[in-house]
Amino acid sequence: MLKNSMQQVLEAISNPTRRKILDLLKQGEMSAGELGDHFAISGPSMSHHLSKLKAADLILPTRQGQSIYYSINTSVFDDAAQFVIGLFQKRGDLTK
């Protein structure tokens, strides 16, 4: 994962609203409206949070008719987990 991408991921998950969105998406694909029903924020604020998550490739949008549905991009989470694990490994342990 590129350094800039990791920075975007960490920035995206640093916000509690975005973490809650990701938590909701663990249950399955949801539209922006369905996600918005779980928050007391404006549509533009929800759009901002979704944009941050999309920019970090943490969610994937899929257009279905006039609605956009979002799902979690698990490959980015796998890459982020490997990055974090690498931070805590000793240099000699990198092949394990």
Backbone as JSON, one array per atom type, in Angstrom:
{
  "sequence": "MLKNSMQQVLEAISNPTRRKILDLLKQGEMSAGELGDHFAISGPSMSHHLSKLKAADLILPTRQGQSIYYSINTSVFDDAAQFVIGLFQKRGDLTK",
  "N": [[0.86, -1.18, 0.0], [0.55, 2.19, -0.81], [2.2, 4.99, 0.71], [0.71, 7.4, 0.81], [-1.86, 6.41, 0.44], [-2.17, 4.89, 2.77], [-2.1, 6.93, 4.63], [-4.5, 8.21, 3.97], [-6.31, 6.2, 4.65], [-5.9, 5.97, 7.44], [-6.63, 8.54, 8.22], [-9.3, 8.52, 7.43], [-10.46, 6.54, 9.09], [-10.1, 7.67, 11.52], [-12.19, 9.18, 12.36], [-15.13, 9.11, 14.33], [-17.76, 8.93, 13.25], [-17.33, 7.96, 10.67], [-16.19, 5.5, 11.32], [-18.41, 4.29, 12.45], [-20.08, 4.15, 10.21], [-18.62, 2.27, 8.7], [-18.86, 0.12, 10.42], [-21.63, -0.35, 10.3], [-21.78, -1.14, 7.63], [-20.64, -3.61, 7.74], [-22.68, -5.35, 8.08], [-23.75, -5.59, 5.61], [-24.42, -4.45, 2.23], [-25.47, -1.06, 1.81], [-27.58, 1.75, 1.1], [-26.93, 5.31, 0.68], [-28.98, 6.73, 1.87], [-30.07, 4.81, 3.62], [-27.9, 4.46, 5.32], [-27.75, 7.07, 6.32], [-30.01, 7.17, 7.91], [-29.2, 6.3, 10.37], [-27.91, 8.3, 11.64], [-27.74, 11.59, 13.07], [-27.22, 13.73, 11.23], [-26.67, 16.09, 8.54], [-27.52, 15.67, 5.04], [-25.45, 16.64, 3.27], [-23.28, 16.44, 5.08], [-23.17, 13.67, 5.52], [-22.56, 12.87, 2.95], [-20.0, 13.97, 2.74], [-18.58, 12.38, 4.6], [-18.85, 9.87, 3.38], [-17.46, 10.4, 1.03], [-14.84, 10.73, 2.0], [-14.34, 8.12, 2.91], [-14.55, 6.74, 0.48], [-12.42, 7.91, -0.93], [-10.29, 6.85, 0.44], [-10.51, 4.3, -0.37], [-11.94, 2.54, 1.21], [-14.59, 1.93, 1.06], [-16.86, 0.7, -1.42], [-18.67, 2.02, -4.07], [-21.77, 1.21, -5.68], [-23.86, 1.62, -8.34], [-27.32, 1.36, -8.49], [-29.94, 1.62, -10.33], [-31.34, 4.66, -9.56], [-30.12, 4.9, -7.18], [-27.25, 4.76, -5.01], [-25.34, 2.23, -3.72], [-23.38, 1.15, -0.97], [-20.51, -0.74, -0.04], [-18.17, -2.58, 1.99], [-14.72, -2.46, 1.28], [-12.85, -5.0, 1.48], [-10.23, -5.72, 0.79], [-8.6, -3.5, 1.13], [-8.64, -3.22, 3.89], [-7.27, -5.54, 4.57], [-4.72, -4.93, 3.53], [-4.11, -2.69, 5.13], [-4.05, -3.86, 7.66], [-1.84, -5.56, 7.38], [0.14, -3.64, 7.07], [0.11, -2.37, 9.59], [0.76, -4.55, 11.26], [3.33, -4.99, 10.31], [4.61, -2.76, 11.36], [5.05, -3.44, 13.97], [6.63, -5.66, 13.97], [9.8, -7.14, 14.53], [12.85, -6.34, 12.88], [14.25, -8.68, 12.07], [12.22, -10.49, 12.02], [10.69, -10.36, 9.73], [10.29, -12.28, 7.78], [8.69, -14.19, 8.82]],
  "CA": [[0.0, 0.0, 0.0], [1.32, 3.41, -0.88], [2.18, 5.8, 1.93], [-0.41, 8.34, 0.74], [-3.09, 5.64, 0.65], [-2.26, 4.55, 4.2], [-2.46, 8.16, 5.33], [-5.92, 8.43, 3.74], [-7.03, 5.19, 5.44], [-5.83, 6.34, 8.85], [-7.45, 9.75, 8.4], [-10.71, 8.15, 7.29], [-10.95, 5.77, 10.25], [-9.91, 8.44, 12.76], [-13.44, 9.86, 12.69], [-16.1, 8.14, 14.87], [-18.9, 8.75, 12.34], [-16.9, 7.07, 9.59], [-16.05, 4.15, 11.88], [-19.77, 3.77, 12.61], [-20.51, 3.78, 8.85], [-17.96, 1.0, 8.36], [-19.47, -0.9, 11.28], [-22.93, -0.65, 9.71], [-21.6, -1.84, 6.36], [-20.28, -5.01, 8.0], [-23.93, -6.12, 7.97], [-24.05, -5.74, 4.19], [-24.54, -3.27, 1.39], [-26.52, -0.11, 2.21], [-27.61, 3.01, 0.35], [-26.59, 6.49, 1.48], [-30.16, 7.04, 2.68], [-30.15, 3.83, 4.71], [-26.84, 4.81, 6.27], [-28.11, 8.33, 6.94], [-31.04, 6.95, 8.93], [-28.55, 5.95, 11.64], [-27.16, 9.46, 12.13], [-28.44, 12.88, 13.16], [-26.4, 14.7, 10.5], [-27.27, 16.51, 7.28], [-27.14, 14.95, 3.83], [-24.1, 17.03, 2.85], [-22.28, 15.89, 6.02], [-23.06, 12.24, 5.22], [-21.85, 12.81, 1.67], [-18.59, 14.25, 3.04], [-18.0, 11.19, 5.23], [-18.77, 8.82, 2.35], [-16.37, 10.79, 0.12], [-13.57, 10.42, 2.67], [-14.19, 6.66, 2.9], [-14.29, 6.34, -0.9], [-11.07, 8.36, -1.29], [-9.36, 5.91, 1.07], [-10.87, 2.99, -0.93], [-12.48, 1.68, 2.26], [-15.91, 1.5, 0.63], [-17.05, 0.63, -2.87], [-20.02, 2.4, -4.48], [-22.38, 0.49, -6.79], [-25.11, 2.28, -8.73], [-28.45, 0.49, -8.8], [-30.98, 2.57, -10.69], [-30.98, 6.02, -9.14], [-29.48, 4.84, -5.85], [-25.88, 4.25, -4.9], [-25.17, 1.36, -2.56], [-21.99, 1.09, -0.53], [-20.06, -1.96, 0.64], [-16.79, -2.48, 2.49], [-13.65, -2.98, 0.43], [-12.05, -5.77, 2.43], [-8.82, -5.81, 0.4], [-7.88, -2.36, 1.73], [-8.47, -3.55, 5.3], [-6.19, -6.53, 4.63], [-3.46, -4.19, 3.32], [-3.87, -1.85, 6.3], [-3.67, -4.76, 8.76], [-0.46, -5.99, 7.13], [0.98, -2.49, 7.34], [0.19, -2.19, 11.04], [1.53, -5.69, 11.78], [4.72, -4.73, 9.95], [5.17, -1.74, 12.25], [5.38, -4.03, 15.26], [7.55, -6.78, 13.82], [11.23, -6.84, 14.58], [13.44, -6.45, 11.54], [14.6, -10.05, 11.79], [11.01, -11.32, 11.97], [9.9, -10.01, 8.57], [10.01, -13.43, 6.92], [7.78, -15.1, 9.53]],
  "C": [[0.9, 1.23, 0.0], [1.17, 4.22, 0.39], [0.98, 6.74, 1.94], [-1.72, 7.62, 0.99], [-3.26, 5.29, 2.12], [-2.64, 5.78, 5.01], [-3.95, 8.45, 5.16], [-6.76, 7.45, 4.56], [-7.06, 5.6, 6.9], [-6.66, 7.59, 9.13], [-8.93, 9.39, 8.35], [-11.23, 7.44, 8.54], [-10.74, 6.5, 11.57], [-11.2, 9.1, 13.23], [-14.49, 8.84, 13.18], [-17.32, 7.91, 13.97], [-18.53, 7.8, 11.22], [-16.68, 5.65, 10.09], [-17.43, 3.5, 12.06], [-20.34, 3.36, 11.24], [-19.91, 2.44, 8.46], [-18.56, -0.15, 9.17], [-20.83, -1.31, 10.73], [-22.79, -1.46, 8.42], [-21.1, -3.27, 6.54], [-21.49, -5.91, 7.86], [-24.3, -6.37, 6.51], [-24.2, -4.39, 3.51], [-25.7, -2.38, 1.83], [-26.43, 1.12, 1.31], [-27.22, 4.16, 1.28], [-27.76, 6.86, 2.39], [-30.31, 6.1, 3.86], [-29.09, 4.11, 5.77], [-27.22, 6.08, 7.04], [-29.17, 8.2, 8.02], [-30.46, 6.67, 10.31], [-27.84, 7.14, 12.29], [-28.05, 10.7, 12.17], [-27.56, 13.96, 12.52], [-27.08, 15.0, 9.16], [-26.81, 15.62, 6.13], [-25.75, 15.33, 3.34], [-23.0, 16.5, 3.78], [-22.07, 14.4, 5.76], [-22.27, 12.05, 3.93], [-20.35, 13.03, 1.87], [-17.91, 13.02, 3.64], [-17.85, 10.06, 4.22], [-17.64, 9.13, 1.36], [-15.01, 10.47, 0.71], [-13.3, 8.91, 2.65], [-13.91, 6.15, 1.49], [-12.87, 6.72, -1.32], [-10.01, 7.43, -0.72], [-9.59, 4.48, 0.56], [-11.39, 2.02, 0.12], [-13.89, 1.19, 1.93], [-15.98, 1.53, -0.89], [-18.49, 1.02, -3.2], [-20.48, 1.56, -5.67], [-23.71, 1.16, -7.1], [-26.14, 1.22, -9.09], [-29.64, 1.4, -9.06], [-30.53, 3.97, -10.32], [-30.29, 6.06, -7.79], [-28.06, 4.34, -5.97], [-25.81, 3.46, -3.6], [-23.69, 1.23, -2.26], [-21.73, -0.24, 0.17], [-18.62, -1.75, 1.06], [-15.83, -3.1, 1.48], [-12.66, -3.71, 1.33], [-10.57, -5.83, 2.07], [-8.01, -4.67, 1.0], [-7.66, -2.61, 3.22], [-7.36, -4.58, 5.48], [-4.83, -5.84, 4.5], [-3.12, -3.35, 4.55], [-3.43, -2.7, 7.49], [-2.24, -5.21, 8.59], [0.52, -4.85, 7.41], [1.2, -2.31, 8.84], [0.99, -3.33, 11.67], [3.01, -5.48, 11.5], [5.38, -3.69, 10.84], [5.67, -2.34, 13.56], [6.3, -5.24, 15.18], [9.0, -6.28, 13.96], [11.78, -7.04, 13.19], [13.78, -7.88, 11.15], [13.4, -10.96, 11.63], [10.21, -11.11, 10.68], [9.55, -11.2, 7.68], [9.04, -14.39, 7.58], [6.35, -14.8, 9.22]]
}
